[in-house]
Amino acid sequence: MNDQLNIIGALAMDLKRVSLGLDRGSTNMADRFWIEALKRKSEINTSKIPNYIAKLLKNLENKEDKEDLLMYSVLLQNYAQKG
């Protein structure tokens, strides 16, 4: 479970970086961290996490809404730290 929490924490940071990149107009930065976020998302075993976290991950399909990405980042970070 610790591995899953570490991956979720790293995903949260990647999402935050995507949101910041979009906010600053740095699409190269946002694109780079979006690719990293998708890699991390694929590493998560959804059978080992609560359903509400799995549902959040399922909703991570669009990188265009920076506010949503920042919200997901905070929610995932809180879960990873609560661990």
Secondary structure, DSSP 8 states (H G I E B T S, - for coil): -HHHHHHHHHHHHHHHHHHHHHHHT-HHHHHHHHHHHHHHHHH--GGGS-HHHHHHHHTTT--S-HHHHHHHHHHHHHHHHH-
